Every structure is written in C-alpha cells, then in structure tokens.
Amino acid sequence: MNKVFPSATAALSGIVKNDQLVAVGGFGLCGIPEALIDALQASGVTGLTAISNNAGVDGFGLGKLLATRQIKKMISSYVGENKEFERQYLAGELELDFTPQGTLAEKLRAGGAGIPAFFTKTGVGTVVAEGKEIREFDGEQYVMERSLTPDVSLVKAYIADKSGNLVFRKTARNFNPNVAQAGKITIVEVEKIVETGELDPDQIHLPGIFVHRIVLNASPEKRIEQRTVTKAEA
C-alpha cells in the first residue's frame, strides 16, 4: 500500500478539524514535523488541544500555532523558551495540563498499547496529583494517570518506505515513536522515501501499521533552539 501524499497540505486534508486532540512529536525543536506544523497552521483549524513535550519557540514549531491562537490547551512537560506561551498562560488565555516528562511519554505509550491508565509515584504530593486517584501499593502512594489517544498525530522520521515503515535519526527519535503509536490517525513527515522492501527489517524502528499517511520534506530547516559555540581564542 502506497501511503505517500504529494504535500503536507494534502496529507492533512480531510483529517484535521476544529477542537481536536493533536499530538506532535519532537523535543524542543529537535525532531519536529516542520512542514506538517506549517500546514496545520495554514489549515486554519482552531480550538486545538496539543500534546507535545513543549510548544516550540516564538515564531517556530508549535509557537506558530500559539501566535495564531489555534491552540486552546497544551498538554506538555516543558514551558520555557516561548514568551508568547508564558504570556497567554499568565493572562488566562491558554489552558495547561502540566505533565512530568516521563509521565507524558508513558501516557502516549500506554495509549498506543491500548492501556487506559497506569499508576506512577511521580507527582504524588504535588499539584500534578490534584484531582487524581491515589492508591497505595506495598506501602507507597501512587497517582493514577490516564493514557492519551490523540485524534491526529504529527510525526517526524528520517526515512520511510511507501508502506510507512520508519527509521528515525539519532536524538530526533525522542517522543516521535510514542506519538505515532498513540494516534488514531498518524501522519509522518520524512526526509527520504524508499520503495517497500528496501529497508532492512532489522533496522526498522516503527512498523508501518501505525502510519496512515506520509509526506516528503527533503530539506527541513532543523533550527537549533539554543546554539552554543566555542569562543575563538584571542
């Protein structure tokens, strides 16, 4: 089955709608689906609840969707590097479900595995646990966390074959496999597409059963969030 679409806009067509739960892969600006985010912004959909480790930076990544007020709520674990995020949250214009990073990853993994909820010690006794079930196991308290199953998942991978089998590249893998598995519909942006059968089965990181649509972005910007270089000696 050929899952390749001619553009990011075409890949989102008929899929994205107002008020959806959308998960986006990436860690900071590393491994974000740049073309799909731009197409999502151009689609004009609003009222989105976005699941992502963070919300990009001002003017790039999910920061673009914050600037256009297309996101009403963030489910994320890191809220730095984005002044507009901070401004909207402090002004009461943006809802935030602040989630510890490991818990966020497990909520997505559990969603993809069909597990509705799980217990974790992380967050017990903090605001993270407010309003959630607390249960004791072996003398220790645990908080129950519900899994996440987004309506649409936007994912970045390095290589895909036409059946959707994926290979990720180094640290750009980060949250992307979990996001891909959790989504009811998963759309993947890649830098290279090969014929089905060209990938070594032992080198495939995520099987194509989790992938519904693929789009090529051969030259992403890959902006560096915090660039630090060694100063030249005098």
N, C-alpha and C positions, 0 to 999 in steps of 0.2 A: 504493500500500500504506500503510495506517494503522499506524504503529509506536508510537502513543501508549498508555501504560498509565495506569490510574487513580491509582496511588500508587507511591512509591519501593519499598515493600514488595512490591507486585505485580510491579514491574519486575525485582526480584531473584529472585522466586520461580522455583524450578526451575533457577536458573543458578548461584548461589553454593554452594560446598561446602567442607568442611574441606580444608586443605593445598593450596589453590590459589595460583597466582601471580596477584596482583591489582595492576593499575596504577591510580593515582589522579592525576588532573590537579590543577594548582594550583601556586602559587609562594608559599610561606609560607601565608597564609590567603587570598590573592587568587586567585579563580577555582577554589575547591574546591567539589566537589559535596556541599554540606552535607546535604541530605535523603538522598542515597544513602549517605553515610557513616553517618548515624544508622540507616538501615535495615539496613546491613551489620552494625552493632553489635547491633541488635535480633535479627538472624537467628541469632546465637549461634555462627556458624561459627568454627573455631579453626585454629591451625597455619598461618596465612596468611603468605606472603612478599609484602610490599608494596613496590611500586616507586613512589616519589614523590620529588620534589625534597627534601622534608623530611617530618617527621612531625607537622606541626601544632604546637600548643602544649598545655600541660597543660589537659585538660578540653575541648578543642575541636579539630575536624578529626580527623586520624588519632590525635591524642592520646587521644581517647576509646577507640579500639581498643587502644592500649597499656595504658590503665588497666584494661581488662577482660582483658588478656593474650590477646587474639585474634591478635596478630601475633607470629610467632616470629622473623622476619628482615626487616630493612629493606634495600632497595637504594636508596640516596639520596646526595645530594651535600652536604646541609647538615644538621647535627645540633644546632644551637643552639635556644634558646627553649623547650626542653622538658626539665624536670628529671627527669621520670619516664623519658624516653628515656635520659638520661645515667645514671640510677641503674640501670636494667635492664642497660644495656650494660656498665657497670663491674662489675656483680655477675655477669656471665656469663649473664644470663637472656635476652638478646636478641642475635641474630646481626646483623652489619652488613657489608654489601658497600659500602664507601665508594667512590663513583664521582665523578670530576670532572664538573661540571655540563654542560659541552659534550659530554663523552663520553656522559653519561646521555641527553641529548637525541638524540644520533646513534644510540645503541643502540636507542632506541624508533623513530626514523625509519627505520633500516635494517630493523628487524623488520617494520614496516608495508610496506616496499618489497620484501620477500622476499629481502633481502641477509643471509646468515647471519653474516658477520663483516666487520671492516674494520681497517685499521691507522691508528694515530694516534701522534704524538710525545708527546702529553700523558700524563704519568705515568711516562715512561721514567726509570729510575734511582731510583724511589721504591717504597714499599710497594704502590702501585697496580699495579705491573707484576709483582709476585711471583707465580710460578707460571704466567705467561702467555708465549706465544711472542713472541720478539723477532726482528725481521728488519731487515736493512739495505737502504735504498733511497737511491741517489745519495749514499752516504757518511754518511747519517743513520740513527739507530736509531729503530724504530717498534715499538709494542706492539700485539698483536692483541687486539681486543675482540669478544666475541660479541654479537650482537644480542639484543633482548628481544621475546618474543611472549607477553604475558600471557594467561592463560585468560580473564580478565574485565578490562575497562577501564571505570572510572567517570569520567565527563567532565562538565564544566560548560561550557555555552554560554549565549548571551544569547537567541537566537531559533532556533526550529526550525520547519520545516513538517512536515506529517504524514508525509512520506516520509523525514524525517531529514536534510534539507539544513540546514546550520548556519551561523549568524552569531555570531561571538564579539564581545565588547565590550572594546576597548582592551587594557590590560595583563592583563586576565583571560584573554586567549587563551593566553599563556605556553606551558606544556607540553601543554595540552589537545589540540591537533590531532595531535601525535605520539602521545600516549597513545591517542587514538581510533583512529588508523590501525593501531597495533600490536596491538590487542586481537583475540583470536579471537571474542569477543562484546563489543560495546561498548554501554553503557547511558549515556544522556545526560540530564542534568538541565538544564532551561531555565527562563527567566523568562517566556517568551511562546511560544505555539504558533499558527501561522497555517496556512491551507489550502495544500495543494500548488499551486504555481504563483503564489503571492502574492509570493514573494521574487524580486527581480531576479537573474537568473542570474549577472550580473557582480559581484554583491555577496555571493555565497555563498562562505564561507571553506573549508568542507569539505563535499564531496558526500555524500549520504545512503547511498551504497553502503557506507560504513564504519560506519554506525549501525544497530543492531538494535532497540533499544528507547528510548523517550523518556518522560520524566515531567516534569510541570509543578511548579515551585516558584516561585510568583509573587513571594514576599516572603522571600527569604533574608536571614539576619542580616547577612552581609558584615562580620564583625568585623574591626577593624583590629589588626594584630599589634603594631605599635609606634606608638602615636599620639603625635605631637609637634605642639604648637600654639604659636603666637607668644604670648609673655607680654605681658600688658597693661602699658602704660606707667604709671608711678606718677603 
